[in-house]
């Protein structure tokens, strides 16, 4: 990537359009979210040079989040207090409730074990009280709610074909209006959504750069599902 002298705006040579894809949970309106990503990544709003693949499940989150971030990952939306029910609803409506429940169980176990190991190494995951709970194999209420909200959205992508197709279509819609070549940036679950879209569009899409931020694509529980879709050698 090259940076034009005298400005904070970073450009990728030959690329004309940047496509963003956000992560889990509720989000502010699409235009607000895109503008915040613009400011976080480029220092200023980019107009038609950027697009947001906006896939928030408005059945799950009927009220648009009323907040603005000053940087990606800061001032996150409020974690839903009914995260337990959201996760159970996601499992119940999946294409395979048994496989879905097994995935959730494995993820919950792995995430809890990771938090305990991090606490044992002194990794600062929170205040002393939080670390003390984690060291005993327990999570804080906030951590548990966030994990279950995260898993509900991830579970939808992996085990609900209709919802996955709707998520992926948001990326395709941003591409189909033209403006390539593209830079594609996926944050958190957005990396899974963009990965699937790029795989389906690879023969007809020119992407100069693909960036993932905080991606769950490398988690063993996720790659196990992807292996079932693509075989043991995952396409890149």
C-alpha positions in Angstrom: 0.0 0.0 0.0 1.2 3.5 -0.7 0.5 6.7 1.2 0.2 10.1 -0.5 2.6 12.6 1.1 1.0 15.2 3.3 -2.2 13.3 4.0 -3.3 10.5 6.4 -5.3 8.9 3.6 -3.9 5.5 2.6 -4.5 4.3 -0.9 -4.0 0.9 -2.6 -2.5 1.3 -6.0 -5.0 0.4 -8.8 -7.9 -0.1 -6.5 -10.9 2.1 -6.8 -13.5 0.8 -4.2 -13.2 -0.4 -0.6 -15.8 -2.8 0.7 -16.3 -3.1 4.4 -18.1 -5.9 6.2 -18.9 -5.4 9.9 -19.0 -7.9 12.8 -21.5 -9.3 15.2 -24.3 -7.8 17.2 -26.4 -4.7 16.6 -25.1 -1.7 14.7 -25.9 1.9 14.0 -27.4 2.8 10.6 -25.4 1.7 7.6 -24.3 5.2 6.6 -23.2 6.1 10.1 -21.2 2.9 10.4 -19.5 3.3 7.0 -18.6 6.9 7.9 -17.0 5.7 11.2 -15.0 3.1 9.4 -13.9 5.7 6.9 -12.7 8.0 9.7 -11.0 5.1 11.6 -9.1 3.8 8.6 -8.6 6.8 6.4 -9.0 9.8 8.6 -11.9 11.3 6.7 -15.1 10.2 5.0 -14.5 8.7 1.6 -17.7 9.2 -0.2 -18.3 6.8 -3.1 -14.9 5.2 -2.7 -16.2 2.9 0.1 -19.2 0.7 0.7 -20.5 -1.2 3.7 -21.9 -4.7 3.4 -24.5 -4.3 6.1 -26.0 -7.6 7.3 -27.5 -6.9 10.8 -30.3 -9.3 11.5 -33.2 -6.9 12.1 -35.5 -9.7 13.4 -33.0 -10.3 16.2 -32.2 -6.6 16.6 -35.3 -4.6 15.7 -34.0 -1.4 17.1 -31.0 0.2 15.4 -28.1 0.9 17.8 -28.0 4.6 18.6 -24.3 5.2 18.9 -21.3 6.3 17.0 -17.8 5.0 17.4 -14.6 7.1 17.0 -12.6 4.0 16.1 -13.4 0.4 15.1 -13.9 -1.7 18.2 -14.4 1.2 20.5 -17.6 2.0 22.3 -19.3 -1.2 21.2 -23.1 -1.5 21.1 -24.8 -2.7 24.3 -24.7 -6.4 24.6 -28.2 -7.8 24.5 -29.4 -9.0 27.9 -31.4 -11.8 26.3 -28.2 -13.4 24.8 -29.1 -16.8 26.2 -32.4 -16.8 24.4 -30.9 -15.5 21.2 -28.4 -18.4 21.2 -31.1 -21.0 21.9 -33.3 -19.5 19.1 -30.4 -19.7 16.7 -29.7 -23.3 17.6 -33.4 -24.2 17.3 -33.8 -22.6 13.8 -30.6 -24.0 12.4 -30.5 -26.6 9.6 -29.1 -29.1 12.0 -29.8 -28.5 15.6 -27.6 -31.4 16.7 -24.6 -30.1 14.8 -25.3 -26.6 15.9 -25.5 -27.5 19.5 -22.3 -29.5 19.3 -20.5 -26.5 17.8 -21.8 -24.2 20.5 -20.7 -26.6 23.2 -17.2 -26.9 21.7 -16.8 -23.2 21.4 -18.0 -22.4 24.9 -15.6 -25.0 26.3 -12.7 -23.7 24.2 -13.3 -20.1 25.0 -13.6 -20.8 28.7 -10.4 -22.8 28.7 -8.6 -20.0 26.9 -9.7 -17.4 29.4 -8.5 -19.6 32.3 -5.1 -20.1 30.6 -4.8 -16.4 29.9 -5.5 -15.6 33.5 -2.9 -18.1 34.7 -0.3 -16.4 32.5 -1.3 -13.0 33.9 -2.8 -11.7 30.6 -4.9 -8.6 31.5 -8.4 -9.7 30.4 -10.1 -7.3 32.8 -9.9 -6.1 36.4 -8.7 -8.2 39.3 -12.3 -9.4 40.1 -12.8 -10.5 36.5 -9.4 -12.3 36.4 -10.1 -14.0 39.7 -13.4 -15.4 38.4 -11.7 -16.5 35.2 -9.0 -18.2 37.2 -11.7 -20.3 38.8 -13.1 -21.3 35.5 -15.9 -18.8 35.6 -16.7 -15.8 33.3 -18.0 -12.4 34.3 -21.7 -11.8 33.3 -20.6 -9.4 30.6 -18.2 -12.0 29.1 -20.8 -14.7 29.1 -23.4 -12.4 27.4 -21.0 -11.3 24.8 -19.9 -14.8 24.0 -23.5 -16.0 23.6 -24.4 -13.1 21.4 -21.3 -13.8 19.3 -22.1 -17.5 19.0 -25.7 -16.8 18.0 -24.5 -14.8 14.9 -21.7 -17.2 14.1 -24.1 -20.2 14.5 -26.5 -18.5 12.0 -23.7 -18.2 9.4 -22.5 -21.8 9.8 -25.7 -23.7 10.3 -28.5 -21.7 8.8 -28.3 -21.6 5.0 -30.9 -19.0 4.4 -29.3 -16.6 6.9 -25.8 -17.3 5.5 -27.0 -16.5 2.0 -28.6 -13.3 3.1 -25.3 -12.2 4.8 -23.2 -13.1 1.8 -25.6 -11.4 -0.6 -24.9 -8.1 1.1 -21.3 -8.3 -0.1 -22.4 -9.4 -3.6 -24.7 -6.5 -3.8 -21.9 -4.0 -3.1 -19.7 -5.7 -5.7 -22.4 -6.0 -8.4 -22.8 -2.3 -8.8 -19.3 -2.2 -10.3 -16.3 0.0 -9.3 -13.6 -2.6 -9.1 -10.9 -3.6 -8.6 -11.7 -3.9 -4.9 -10.1 -3.9 -1.5 -12.3 -6.0 0.9 -12.1 -5.6 4.7 -13.9 -8.0 7.0 -14.1 -7.5 10.7 -14.9 -10.4 13.1 -17.8 -12.3 11.5 -17.6 -10.0 8.6 -14.4 -11.9 7.6 -16.4 -15.1 7.4 -19.1 -13.4 5.3 -16.6 -11.8 2.9 -14.6 -15.1 2.7 -17.7 -17.0 1.5 -18.7 -14.2 -0.9 -15.2 -14.1 -2.4 -15.2 -17.8 -2.8 -18.5 -17.7 -4.7 -17.5 -14.7 -6.8 -13.8 -15.6 -7.4 -14.2 -16.2 -11.2 -15.7 -12.8 -11.8 -14.2 -10.5 -9.2 -10.9 -8.6 -9.1 -9.7 -8.1 -5.6 -6.4 -6.4 -5.1 -6.3 -6.8 -1.3 -8.3 -8.8 1.2 -7.9 -7.8 4.9 -9.4 -9.6 7.9 -9.5 -8.0 11.4 -10.2 -10.1 14.5 -11.2 -13.0 12.3 -12.6 -16.3 13.7 -11.7 -18.1 10.5 -8.7 -19.8 12.1 -10.6 -21.2 15.1 -10.5 -25.1 14.9 -14.3 -25.3 15.5 -14.9 -23.0 12.5 -12.4 -24.6 10.2 -13.9 -28.0 11.0 -17.2 -26.7 9.4 -15.4 -25.1 6.5 -13.6 -28.4 5.8 -16.9 -30.0 5.4 -17.8 -27.4 2.8 -14.5 -27.2 0.9 -12.6 -30.3 1.8 -9.4 -30.5 3.8 -7.5 -28.0 1.8 -9.3 -24.7 2.3 -9.2 -22.4 -0.7 -7.6 -19.0 -0.1 
